[in-house]
Amino acid sequence: MKCHRVFLFGLGVLVPVLAGSHHSVPAEYGDSGTPTHYIEGTISRVLWNNPHIFINIVTSGGEVEAGENWRLTTHPINIMEGTYGFRSDEFNEGDEVRVYGWFHLRGQPLFQIRAISVNEGPMQSTLRFSDLRDIVKGTLSEQQIIPTRNINGTSPARAGAETVQALGEMGYLDEQGNVNLPDEILYPEFSL
């Protein structure tokens, strides 16, 4: 009986700690359907690890003061590499970055990445469902964001019913209702 109590006590302490070790991105940065912000900076450190990849920068412009230390946050390694095609060797100390994303809701110097450009390279997306919403709104091409790799063939459902309907009306869904974007969106002229 004493072992049971010790086990239950340990479980009662451990479960809340583990549950709090991860967070909700919308709770930290707001809904991904809200307007994005823009910042620029120089990478000072890259933490390519789980549960999230962090890129520390010293800001040089955009919607923040120059010279501030900020942390860019994004997905875990398997999503950044497998789903979005990024590699750790693409981000190095001293590299210049331009980033669209969302400010932390409680004013911390944290920025959730929507799309990122390294050393004047193409602005590459890190959020396929935001890509779909932005295609419908016309802001993907305005911000010169290249949609996520491997977007064709995926279900658009998480982008929301209105977006799915609009994509269908635009002819951007296949017979099964999956994403089927034309080459001019996947490989825009500004990315060449």
FENHU-V303645 format. One record per helix or strand of 3 or more residues. SS is the DSSP state (~ for helix, > for strand). FROM is the first residue (numbers start at 1). TO is the last residue. If there is no record, write none. Layout:
# FENHU-V303645
{{SS & FROM & TO} {SS & FROM & TO}}
This chain:
# FENHU-V303645
{{~ & 2 & 19} {~ & 25 & 29} {> & 37 & 47} {> & 54 & 62} {> & 69 & 73} {~ & 77 & 83} {~ & 88 & 90} {> & 96 & 103} {> & 110 & 118} {> & 123 & 125} {~ & 128 & 137} {~ & 139 & 142} {~ & 157 & 159} {~ & 161 & 169} {~ & 183 & 186} {~ & 189 & 191}}
